[in-house]
Every structure is written in C-alpha cells, then in structure tokens.
C-alpha cells in the first residue's frame, strides 16, 4: 500500500512538468535574449516585443512573460497537491493542500470576518503569485514584483474591490463617507482614497526592487574588495572572488526570501483590511432588513 501511494502517476509527472518547465523556459529565454554587459547593470524589465497600437505601443516585457510562467507553475502545483483527493488514508500532498486551505480560511476569518469567507481563494492567489514572483530572483530571473506596472495592476484590482464594497449601500452613502467624521475633512478623505492603490503599489514594488539593487551593489563591491586583497597573487588566484563566497547568499536569504514573502503577506493583509474596513456592514444589513420587512409587509 505504501509503495503504491509513493508511486508517481502520469498526471503527477505532468503536473511536476508544469511546475518546472515554465521556469526552465524563462531561464533559456533570458540567456538567449540578454544583451552583453560589463560591470554593474541595474535595469528594468527587458522588452521582448513591441506591438504598434493607435494610441500607444503594446509592450511585451520580461515582467509579463515571467508573470505568466509563475501562474502556470502555481497552477501545476495546485493540480499536483489536489490530485487524487480522498476522505480517508490521505497522503502528504493532501495534508499540505488541506493545511493551506485551513490557514487561509483562518487568516480571512480573523482579518475580515465570516461575511468575507469567499475571499479566501483570492487571498491565497495573492500570496502565491506575489511570493513566487519575488522568489524568481533566486533563479536569476527578473521578479515581476520589481515592476511597478505589475504591482500597480494588482493595486488597481484591489481598489476596484474596495470601491465595489463601499458602493454596497448606494452611491449616496459612498459620497457621504467622504464627509466623515466631520465635513471639513472631505479633501483629506478624497486624497486618502486616491492614495490607497498608490501606497499599496509603491510599498510592494519599492521594497522588492530596493532589495535587488542592494544585493547587486554589495556583490559587486565584494568582488572589487576581493581583487584588492588578492590582486597581488599570480594568475587565477588574483581573480578568485573570496569575499563573494557566502555573504551574497546570506543577503539573498533576507532580500529575496524573507523580504519578498513579507511583502506578499503585507499586500494580502492590506487587501483584507481595506476591503473589510471600507464595507459599511451595519448599514448594509440594516437596509437589507428594511427591504425584507417592506416586501413582507406589502404581501
């Protein structure tokens, strides 16, 4: 029974390939298209294709390609974890899948309340997409979270959800919310409304990008120090990057792993906080109850 449970089936192999092949394709594409450079090079996403459009050209960039590669890999991971679900004698994969679902449900319930439990898949998607996108830098690929256009798109989507739930009680109630708690704060409330997606986007983008820039600068500085210390040695010994052993890896653990995952968690928490905090729940249920009473009274 245990040998049968450990054996990988054809769908399992396909799902594993969906996780690995997109990342390998991204590495091959980067190697084939990366222009030669010398010294320190800190640039934005590489432009792969420019499609002429009437107003503005449509750019197909490294950020877009890598985002799709991450989504395909996450899709394969989800299919791998949920393949062959059972009600008893479950395996490690199903334990992991159930743990992810339980933790996400608990996070949404604690942060948003039971009314917003339907947001659990959306929050899990934000955490996975943001986290895995930032971790791409470990493979030498450009992380989409270092592109303000990508993170800005996520922030606009969240802002649309915030506005939707604020409109649940009608446009009049939404406009009245700008005059709370007092009317003379209306300009500040309007600015705060516009600043919500901007702050979410720039916080995430800035932290991930700054980590990548600092890692490159420190690695280059250590290379120079190694040449300064060992340059008097003959041949390859003088070019040996002694100080680049270990130190960049430690920095990568913080900037690429810890900081990237932390920003994914912060973005998800801000999403839950803004959506649930902007929803006038008491007023909504009060109006809903009044409508129900009127409809019953009319009958």
C-alpha positions as CSV (number, residue, x, y, z in Angstrom):
1,X,0.0,0.0,0.0
2,X,2.8,2.4,0.9
3,X,4.7,1.7,-2.3
4,X,1.6,2.3,-4.3
5,X,1.0,5.6,-2.5
6,X,4.5,6.8,-3.2
7,X,4.4,5.9,-6.9
8,X,4.0,8.9,-9.3
9,X,1.3,8.5,-11.9
10,X,1.2,10.0,-15.3
11,X,-0.8,13.1,-14.2
12,X,1.6,13.7,-11.3
13,X,4.5,13.7,-13.8
14,X,2.6,16.2,-16.0
15,X,1.9,18.5,-13.1
16,X,5.5,18.4,-11.9
17,X,6.5,19.3,-15.5
18,X,4.0,22.2,-15.4
19,X,5.9,23.5,-12.3
20,X,9.5,23.0,-13.6
21,X,9.3,23.6,-17.4
22,X,8.0,27.2,-17.3
23,X,10.9,28.2,-15.0
24,X,13.4,26.5,-17.3
25,X,11.8,28.2,-20.3
26,X,12.3,31.5,-18.5
27,X,15.9,30.8,-17.9
28,X,16.5,29.8,-21.5
29,X,14.7,32.9,-22.8
30,X,16.8,35.1,-20.5
31,X,20.1,33.5,-21.6
32,X,19.2,33.8,-25.3
33,X,17.9,37.4,-25.2
34,X,20.1,39.1,-22.5
35,X,22.4,41.6,-24.1
36,X,26.1,41.5,-23.2
37,X,27.1,43.9,-20.5
38,X,30.1,44.8,-18.4
39,X,30.2,46.0,-14.8
40,X,27.2,46.9,-12.8
41,X,23.9,46.8,-14.7
42,X,20.7,47.6,-13.0
43,X,17.9,47.9,-15.5
44,X,14.1,47.4,-15.7
45,X,12.3,44.6,-17.4
46,X,13.6,43.7,-20.8
47,X,11.3,44.4,-23.7
48,X,10.8,41.3,-25.9
49,X,8.2,42.6,-28.3
50,X,6.7,46.0,-29.3
51,X,3.2,45.8,-30.9
52,X,2.2,49.0,-32.7
53,X,-1.1,50.4,-31.5
54,X,-3.1,53.6,-32.4
55,X,-2.5,55.4,-29.1
56,X,0.5,53.7,-27.5
57,X,2.6,50.7,-28.5
58,X,1.8,47.5,-26.6
59,X,5.0,46.2,-24.9
60,X,5.6,42.6,-24.2
61,X,8.1,42.7,-21.4
62,X,10.1,40.3,-19.2
63,X,7.6,41.1,-16.3
64,X,4.6,39.9,-18.3
65,X,6.3,36.7,-19.5
66,X,7.6,35.8,-16.1
67,X,4.2,36.5,-14.5
68,X,2.6,34.0,-16.8
69,X,5.4,31.5,-16.1
70,X,4.8,31.8,-12.4
71,X,1.0,31.4,-12.9
72,X,1.5,28.3,-14.9
73,X,3.9,26.9,-12.3
74,X,1.4,27.7,-9.5
75,X,-1.4,26.1,-11.5
76,X,0.7,22.9,-11.8
77,X,1.5,23.0,-8.0
78,X,-2.2,23.3,-7.2
79,X,-3.1,20.4,-9.5
80,X,-0.3,18.3,-8.1
81,X,-1.4,18.9,-4.5
82,X,-5.1,18.3,-5.1
83,X,-4.8,15.3,-7.5
84,X,-6.4,12.2,-6.1
85,X,-8.1,13.6,-3.1
86,X,-9.5,11.1,-0.6
87,X,-11.7,11.1,2.5
88,X,-9.5,8.6,4.4
89,X,-5.9,7.3,4.5
90,X,-4.8,10.6,2.9
91,X,-1.2,11.3,1.9
92,X,1.3,14.1,2.5
93,X,0.2,16.1,-0.6
94,X,-3.4,16.2,0.6
95,X,-2.2,17.2,4.1
96,X,-0.3,20.1,2.6
97,X,-3.3,21.2,0.5
98,X,-5.7,21.0,3.5
99,X,-3.2,22.9,5.6
100,X,-3.0,25.7,3.1
101,X,-6.8,25.9,2.8
102,X,-7.3,25.9,6.6
103,X,-4.6,28.5,7.3
104,X,-6.0,30.8,4.5
105,X,-9.6,30.4,5.8
106,X,-8.4,31.2,9.4
107,X,-6.5,34.3,8.1
108,X,-9.5,35.6,6.2
109,X,-11.9,34.9,9.1
110,X,-9.7,36.7,11.6
111,X,-8.9,39.7,9.4
112,X,-12.2,40.2,7.5
113,X,-15.0,38.2,9.3
114,X,-17.2,35.4,8.3
115,X,-19.1,37.5,5.7
116,X,-15.9,37.7,3.5
117,X,-15.0,33.9,3.7
118,X,-15.5,33.8,-0.1
119,X,-12.3,35.9,-0.3
120,X,-10.1,33.0,0.8
121,X,-9.2,31.8,-2.7
122,X,-8.4,35.4,-3.8
123,X,-6.1,36.0,-0.8
124,X,-4.4,32.6,-1.4
125,X,-3.8,33.6,-5.0
126,X,-2.3,37.0,-4.0
127,X,0.0,35.3,-1.5
128,X,1.1,32.7,-4.0
129,X,1.5,35.0,-7.0
130,X,3.4,37.7,-5.1
131,X,5.6,35.3,-3.1
132,X,6.6,33.1,-6.0
133,X,7.1,36.2,-8.3
134,X,9.6,37.6,-5.8
135,X,11.4,34.3,-5.4
136,X,12.2,34.2,-9.1
137,X,15.3,36.3,-8.3
138,X,16.8,33.2,-6.7
139,X,16.9,31.7,-10.2
140,X,18.4,34.8,-11.7
141,X,15.1,35.8,-13.4
142,X,13.6,39.2,-13.2
143,X,10.9,39.3,-10.5
144,X,7.6,40.8,-11.7
145,X,7.1,42.4,-8.3
146,X,10.1,44.7,-9.2
147,X,7.9,46.2,-12.0
148,X,5.6,49.0,-10.9
149,X,3.2,48.2,-13.8
150,X,2.6,44.7,-12.5
151,X,2.1,45.6,-8.8
152,X,0.2,48.7,-9.8
153,X,-2.3,46.5,-11.7
154,X,-2.8,44.4,-8.6
155,X,-3.4,47.5,-6.6
156,X,-6.0,48.8,-9.1
157,X,-7.8,45.5,-8.9
158,X,-7.9,45.7,-5.1
159,X,-9.0,49.3,-5.3
160,X,-11.9,48.3,-7.6
161,X,-13.0,45.7,-5.0
162,X,-12.7,48.3,-2.2
163,X,-14.9,50.7,-4.2
164,X,-17.4,47.9,-5.0
165,X,-18.0,47.1,-1.4
166,X,-18.2,50.8,-0.4
167,X,-21.0,51.1,-3.1
168,X,-23.0,48.3,-1.5
169,X,-25.2,50.8,0.3
170,X,-25.6,53.0,-2.8
171,X,-23.7,56.0,-4.2
172,X,-25.2,58.5,-1.8
173,X,-23.8,56.6,1.2
174,X,-20.5,56.3,-0.6
175,X,-20.3,60.1,-1.1
176,X,-21.4,60.7,2.5
177,X,-18.5,58.6,3.7
178,X,-16.0,61.3,2.5
179,X,-17.5,63.8,5.0
180,X,-16.9,61.5,8.0
181,X,-16.3,62.1,10.8
182,X,-16.6,65.8,10.0
183,X,-17.3,67.7,6.8
184,X,-14.1,69.8,6.6
185,X,-12.0,66.6,6.4
186,X,-13.5,65.8,3.0
187,X,-10.5,66.9,0.9
188,X,-8.2,64.7,3.1
189,X,-10.6,61.7,2.7
190,X,-10.6,62.1,-1.1
191,X,-6.8,62.2,-1.1
192,X,-6.7,59.2,1.1
193,X,-9.0,57.3,-1.2
194,X,-6.7,58.0,-4.2
195,X,-3.6,57.3,-2.2
196,X,-4.7,53.8,-1.3
197,X,-3.7,52.0,-4.5
198,X,-0.6,54.2,-4.9
199,X,0.7,53.3,-1.4
200,X,0.0,49.6,-1.9
201,X,1.8,49.5,-5.2
202,X,4.8,51.6,-4.3
203,X,5.3,49.8,-0.9
204,X,5.5,46.4,-2.5
205,X,7.4,47.5,-5.6
206,X,9.9,49.7,-3.7
207,X,10.8,47.0,-1.1
208,X,11.4,44.2,-3.7
209,X,13.3,46.5,-6.1
210,X,15.5,48.0,-3.4
211,X,16.5,44.5,-2.2
212,X,17.5,43.5,-5.7
213,X,19.6,46.7,-6.1
214,X,21.3,46.4,-2.8
215,X,22.2,42.8,-3.5
216,X,23.8,43.7,-6.8
217,X,25.7,46.6,-5.3
218,X,27.0,44.6,-2.4
219,X,28.1,41.6,-4.6
220,X,29.9,44.0,-7.0
221,X,31.6,45.7,-4.0
222,X,32.8,42.4,-2.6
223,X,34.2,41.4,-6.0
224,X,36.2,44.6,-6.0
225,X,37.5,44.0,-2.5
226,X,38.5,40.5,-3.4
227,X,40.6,41.8,-6.3
228,X,42.1,44.4,-4.0
229,X,43.1,41.8,-1.4
230,X,44.2,39.1,-3.7
231,X,45.3,41.1,-6.8
232,X,49.0,40.7,-6.0
233,X,48.7,36.9,-6.4
234,X,49.6,35.5,-9.8
235,X,47.1,34.1,-12.3
236,X,43.7,32.9,-11.4
237,X,44.4,33.3,-7.7
238,X,44.3,37.0,-8.1
239,X,40.9,36.8,-9.7
240,X,39.4,34.4,-7.1
241,X,36.2,36.1,-5.6
242,X,37.0,35.2,-2.0
243,X,34.6,37.7,-0.3
244,X,31.7,36.7,-2.6
245,X,31.6,33.3,-1.0
246,X,28.7,33.1,1.5
247,X,28.0,36.8,2.1
248,X,25.8,37.4,-1.0
249,X,23.9,34.2,-0.1
250,X,23.1,35.5,3.3
251,X,21.9,38.7,1.9
252,X,19.8,36.8,-0.6
253,X,18.1,35.0,2.2
254,X,16.9,38.3,3.6
255,X,16.2,40.4,0.4
256,X,15.0,37.6,-1.9
257,X,13.3,35.2,0.5
258,X,12.3,36.9,3.8
259,X,11.6,40.4,2.4
260,X,9.7,39.1,-0.7
261,X,7.5,36.8,1.3
262,X,6.9,39.5,3.9
263,X,5.8,42.0,1.2
264,X,3.4,39.3,-0.2
265,X,1.9,38.9,3.3
266,X,1.6,42.7,3.9
267,X,-0.1,43.2,0.5
268,X,-2.6,40.5,1.3
269,X,-3.2,41.9,4.8
270,X,-3.7,45.4,3.4
271,X,-6.2,44.0,0.8
272,X,-8.3,42.4,3.5
273,X,-8.1,45.4,5.8
274,X,-9.1,47.9,3.1
275,X,-11.9,45.8,1.7
276,X,-13.5,44.8,5.0
277,X,-12.8,48.2,6.6
278,X,-14.5,50.1,3.7
279,X,-17.6,47.9,3.7
280,X,-20.4,49.6,5.8
281,X,-21.7,46.3,7.1
282,X,-24.1,47.5,9.7
283,X,-25.7,50.0,7.3
284,X,-25.9,47.3,4.6
285,X,-27.6,44.7,6.8
286,X,-29.9,47.4,8.2
287,X,-31.0,48.4,4.7
288,X,-31.4,44.8,3.7
289,X,-33.6,44.1,6.7
290,X,-35.7,47.1,6.0
291,X,-36.2,45.9,2.4
292,X,-37.2,42.5,3.6
293,X,-39.7,43.9,6.0
294,X,-41.2,46.2,3.4
295,X,-41.5,43.3,0.9
296,X,-43.2,41.1,3.5
297,X,-45.5,44.0,4.6
298,X,-46.5,44.6,1.0
299,X,-47.5,41.0,0.7
